[in-house]
Amino acid sequence: MVSSRHSPRHSRKPPRAGGGPRRRRGGRLQEWIAGSAALTGLLGMGAVAMHAASDHASTAAYTAVSCAAPPKLAADSTSYTPLGVNATSTGQLATATAEFGHLPVIRVYYTGLPDPNAWTTGAPGINGSAVVLSFRVPPATILSGSDDAALSHFFDSAPAGYPIYYSYYHEPEPFITGGQFTLAEYKAAWSHIVAIADAAHNPYLRSTLILMGWDLDPQSGINFRDFLPAGNVISTLGWDAYPAGTVHNQNPQLTPPADFMGPEVAASQSVGLPFGFAEFALGRQAGRPGWLAEVASYLRSSGAAFGTLFNSAGFPWMRLNDASSIQAWRDAVSGSGLGMSAPPPPSSPPGASTPTTSARATHSAPSRSGTPAPTTPTATLAAPVITDAAVSPAAFAPTGANHVRIMFKLSQPADISICILGSEGTVLRELDRPTQPTGWSSSWYFGYSAHEGLLPAGTYPVLIVANNAMGSTTAETELTITAQ
């Protein structure tokens, strides 16, 4: 939401509401094992195997020990929901940090091309966490190629380690209906931009189409699917959604999040895309602290990839200006993001199996001089250990809207790949979870295969791979899918 966000041309009907690399080819578990000879016993249920590896903290090494399957779909891609606010400038970031603490995600608006110094002296670089950012350059200019060098610099210099949800013309609807450019031009420009981003080979870059929640109201006459370019160009859907009355400050209603966010969740799931909320706010102070806590809880439970509250001085009726609301969102922010472990599962979840160590390998750690140190048992070097791997519920009938939770416990922080396996070890779906903390972690799985279809009834092994600088560990459990 920038200064023109609520100008007349952006007004809506009676206001009810306000990625990553391209797909890789699927692989087989046997091929993955061949590249990691020290891994043994992978296909025995409940087994854990460790293999020697150096520099596994790097993105390249992490990819090398993943499932080698295509990217994820729908809410498969989120096991936590970072929460934050808008902070485009460094001054706004300083103010927001003072009010809410360090922000696990920030929302950044560029009125033209992205800031060439965004990742160094800009707010995204200074904050050093997930970011939802948008920029606006006319499609004709993008398609001319005149900004290719600037965009290449922006994507090539982007850091790895946390998601970067980049968006081209957030809320494009009024620009298209107003005749500034056509829908075809907009989608062609998106494809051009994503091709440049893909050339950076940064798996944390997520192409994110941000639309208005108003699109989903039948009165809008809009089909949000029309804005999706063909060819899997968009990896994430973002939504700007507001309670009734808030956008135009006309008797704002204390609307439950399921009422004004639920349609966006369902729409995202209907096209098999991860989703987040790039804007939301409540234009009244009465009842707002409790409402903010309710929204935070809803975002987590719905599987949103991010949630950024719109908190701008330019829209004073939406800005959090009371101590109770500020504290409520500060509490929500502090309980979100990469540092938040999933709650522990029941002591004996249905279908749970506790993996046991079946194999260990050695690990050669470099000495300070750069010479490999003597080979030492992995256990001595405290390689990550996975315990209590389980799926809850152990069986479910996937519809695209319901899910199971894949749970496990880590002995130390690690990058995680969860591999849903088929016959002969074929990888049917990979769910990547970078930088998972010590303790309980979990991931939602909606039942999709790598080819965007729901898996048929059957029992599927679930392989969990934990990887950090000390080495890698695997554990297995299983999931039963029943007929609908």
N, C-alpha and C positions, 0 to 999 in steps of 0.2 A: 504494500500500500504506500504509494508516494503521494505527493501533494495533490495530484490530479485524480487520485483514487476515487474520490466521492464527488467529483465535478459532475454537472448535469449530464454530460455525455456518458458517464459511467453509471448513472442511476439505474435502478432496477425496478421491476414491477413491484407491487406491494411486497416489501422486502421480508421474505421468509428467512433468508440467510444472507448473509453478506451480499543406477546404471552402471553404468560400468562398461566394460568392454563388450564388444559384440559376442554373439554366442560361439562357444567353443564346441568342437565335435565331441560327442560322448566317447568315453573310453571304457575299457574293461579292467576289472580289479586285477587280473593277472598282469596286465601291462604295468599297472601302478606298482605291483609287488616287484616286477622285474627291475625296476629302477631303484628299489630299496631292498637289496638282498637280505639285509639283516632282519627284516620283518618276517615273522613266522607265525603260523597258527592263526592267520587272520580270519579264516572261515569257520573256526570253531566257536560256537556261541559261548559268550562269557569270557573269551580270551582277551588278553592284553599283550601287545608286543611293543618293544622299544627298538629303535635303530639308531646307529651313530649318525650324526650329521653335524656339520659346523655351519655357523652363520645362518641358522634357521630363522633368525629374527628378520631377515631381509624379505622383501615382498617376493623376489624371484624364488628364493628357497621355499617360501611358504606355498607358492603356486605349485612348485615341483612335487610337494608331498600332499597336495589336495587330491580330490577324487578324479580330477580331469574330466568333469562332466559339464554340460552347459549351465549357464547361470540360472538363478532361481526365479520363481513366480510369486505373485500375490504376497501375502503377509509372511511367506516362507522366509523373507529376507530380514525379519526384525525379531530380536529376542529382548530388546529393551527399547525404550522410547525417550531419547534425549529431548529435554524441554528447554526453551529459552525465549528470547524476545528479539525484536528488530534492533540492529546496531550497525548502521552503515559506516559511519565515521568513527574515528578513534575517540572523539569526544563522547559520542553516543555510547560507545562500548564502555568507556570509563564510568559513565553515569549508571548504565545498566548493571555493571559489575558491582558497583557500590551498593546498589539496591538489592540485587538478587544473588550476589556471589558469582563465582566463576560459572560461565554459561556453557553447558555441554553442546549447545547448538545456537547459532545466531542467524538472523535473517538480514541479508544485505541486498540493497537495491542500487543498481547502476542505471542512470538515465540514458547512457550511451554504451560504449564499449566497457568491458570490465577494467578496473584500475590496473595498470601494468605493474604496480607495486603492491597489489593485493596481498601477495603471499610473503611480503617482507615487512613493509612499514604500514600496511593497511590493517583494518580491523580483523579480517579473516586470519592474516598471518600472526597478529599479536594474540588473538584469542586462542589459536591452536587447537580448535575442536571442530566438530561437524559444522557445516555452514549450508544454508539454503540461500542461493544468490541468483539474481536475475539481471538481465541487461536488455537494452532495446536499441537495435540498429535496423533501419528499414530493410525488408527482405531483398529489395533490388540491390542494395549496397552489399549485403552479405553474398548474394549470388554473383555479383560482379567479381568477387575475389579480392577486392581492394583491402579488406580487413583480415585476410587470411593470416598474414604475418603476426598481427596483434593478437588474434585468437590463438594461434599456435604458441606464442609466448605465454599467454595466460594459462593454457592447459598444460604445456610442457613444464612450467615452473610450479604447478600445483603440487602440494605435498601428498605423500601417501600416509596411511595410518588411520584416517578417519574419513567418513563419507563427505563428499562435496556434491550437493544436489544443485546442479546448474540449470537455469531456466531461461528460455528465450521468449521475450515478451510475455511476462506473467499476465494473466487475464487478457488474452488476445481478442476476446469476443467483441468488445466495443470498437476496436480498431478495424476489425473486419466488417462488421455491420455498418460502421461509419464510412467505409470506402477508402481508408488509408492504404490498404492492400487487400489482396484476395486470399481466400483460404488456401488455394493452391500454391500461391507464392509463399505463404507462411510455412506450409509443410515442406516445401522444397528447401527453404532456408534452414529449417530445422535439420533436415537430412545433411545439408552441407556442413553445418556446425558440428554435428555429431561425428561426421567423418574426420574432421580436424581433431576433435577430442580423442577419438579412438587411436589416432596416430601417436598420442602421448603414451599409450600403453600403461595407463594408470588405472588399476581396477577400482579405485575409490571415486572416480568421476561418474556421476549418475545423471543422465539426461532426464530432466524433470519437467513435465508439462503441468503448469499451474493454472487451474481454471476456477471460475466462480461457482460457488455452491448454488447460485441462482439457476444455473443451467439445468439442474435436476428438478426444478419446479415445472410442472406441465405448462404453466402460463408463459414460460420463457420461450417456448417454441424452438429450443435448441437441443440438438443431440450431441452430447459431449464426445461421442465416438468419432464424429466428423473431424475433430481436431487432432486425431492420432495419425501421424504419418505412417505409411505402410513400411513393412520391412523391419519391425522391431526396433525402430529408431528410439522410441521413448522407453526408458527403463523404470520410471517412477511417476506416479500421479501425485500432484500437490493440489490442495484445495484451499480456497479462501472462503470461510464459512462463518456466518454471524447469526446470533439469535434475532428473532423478530424485533424490528424497531431500532436495532442498534446502529445500522449503517447510516441512516438519515436522522438519528437522534429523535425519533418519534415514538415516545412511550416504549422504551426498550423493555423487553420481556425477559424474565428470569427463566430462560428456556433450557430444559435439560439437554445435555450434550447429545444424547441418543436421538433427539428430535431434529437437531440442526446439523449433526455430523453423521448420523446413521446412514442417510441416503448416499453420502459420499463414500463411506466405507463399502456399502453394497455395490455401488457403481464401479469402484476400483476392483473389487473381487470379481465382478461380472466380466471384466476384460483380463483378469489374471495378472494384475500389476500391483506391486507394492505401492503404498500410499502414505502421505503425511499431510499435515495441516500447516500451511505456510502463514495463514492469518486467521485469527479469531479474537474476539474481545467482547466485553459486555458494557453497554453504555449507561450503566447506573451503578451507584455505590452500594445501595441497599441489597444485602444478600450476596454480594460479589465474592467475599472471601470463601464462603462455602461452595459457591459455584465454581470457582477456580480449582479448588480441591477435587470437585466432582469431575471437571473436565480433564484434569491430569490423570485421574483414575481411569476415565473412559478411554483416553488415548492409549494408555498402557494395555488395558484389557482388549482393545480392538486390534492391536498389533500395528499401530501407526509407526512409521519409520522416524517421524519427528513431529514436534508441535511447537510452533513459535507464536507467542502471544503478540498481537499488535499493540504497541504501547508508545504512541507518538504524541509529542507535545502539540503537534498540528491538529490533533483531534482530541481536545481536552475532555470530552464526555467519555471517551474510551480509556484514557490514560489512567493508570493506577496512581491515585493521588492521596490515598488514605493508608495509614500504617497497617491496618488489618489486611487489606488486599495485597499490599507489598509483601508482608510477611507470609501470606498464604502462597503467593507464587514463588517466593524465595524457598519455602519449604518444599514445594513441588519440584523446583529446579534442582535443589540439593539431593533429592531422592531419585534423580534420573541420570541417564547417560551410561557411559562405559563402566563406571565404577560401581554400578548397582547390580548385585547378584540377584538371581531369581530366588523366590522363596523356596525353602526345601520342600520336597514332595512328601506324601505320607510315608510313614516308616516302612511300609511294605506295599508299594504301589502294585496294582494288578499287572501281572505279566513282567514284573521287574526281575532283572537278573543282575547280580553283583559280579562284575568281572574280576578275575583273578590273574595275577601275573603268570604268564606261561613262557616267556622268553625275555632275555635281556641281552643287550649288546653293549659294546664299549664305546667310549666317546673320547676323542683326542681333543682336549681343550688347548688353545694356543697360549703360550707363555707370554709374559710381558715383552720379551725380546722378539716375539714373532715366531720362535721355534716351537713346533708342536710339543706339548708336555707329554710325559709318559702316559700310555693308555691307562685309563682309570675306569672302574666299573661305573656304569651309568647311575646306579643308585647312589654312589658316593657323590656324584655331581648333581644330585637332586633333579634328575629329569622329571618332567611332569608325570603325574599319575592320575588316571581317571578311575573313579569308583562310583558305585551306585547308579550305573547307567540303567535307565528305565524309560518306558513309554507309557503315558497316562492320558486317557484310558488305553489299555493294551490293544483294544480293537475298536474300530469306528468305520462308519460308512461315509466316505467323502462326498460332499455335494458341491465343494468349491467355497462354501461359506463356513463350514465347521472345521475343527482342527483337533489335533492331538498335540501334547507337549512332550518333547524329547528332553529328558532331564539327565544330568550327570554332575559329578562333583570333581573339581580340579584341586590338585595339591599346590598349584602355583599358577600365576597368570600364563596364558598360552593362546596362540591362534588355534582356532577350531575349524575343522571341516566335518560335516555330518553327511554320510553317504548312504542313500537309500539304495539297496542292492536288489538285483533280480536274479534270474537263473544264471548259473556259472559265473557269478560275481559281477555281472553287468551293472554299471552305475546308472541308475534310473533318475536320480536327482542328487544334486550337491547343494548343501546349505553352508555357506562360509560365515564364520563368526570371528572376525579379527579381535584380538586384545580382550579376551574374556578373563575376568578376575578370578582370584583364588576363591574357592567355595562353590556354592551351587550356581549352575548356569542352566539355561534351558533355551529351547527353540520351538516355535510353533511350526507345525507341518500340516499343510492343507490337502495333501494327497495327490499333488500334481506330479507328473513325470517331466522329464526334460523337454518333451515335445508338446507341452501345454495341455495334455489330456489328463484326466483323472485315472489313477491306476485301478485295474480290475481287482476283484476279490482275490485274496491270497495272503500268504504270510511272507514278509519281506525282512531280511536281515538289515539291521541299521548299524553301520560302522561309524564310530566317532574317532577322529584323529586329532590329537593335541600336539602342538608343535611350538617349541621356543628354542632359544640358543643352546639349551642343554641336550636337546634331542627330541624324539617323537615317541608318542605312546598311542596305542589304539585300544578301543574297547568295543564290545558289541552287545546289542540287545536285539529285540525283534518287534515288529509291528504286524498286526493282523488287520487286513482290510476286509470288511464284510460287504455283501451286495446291498445296494440301496433299496 
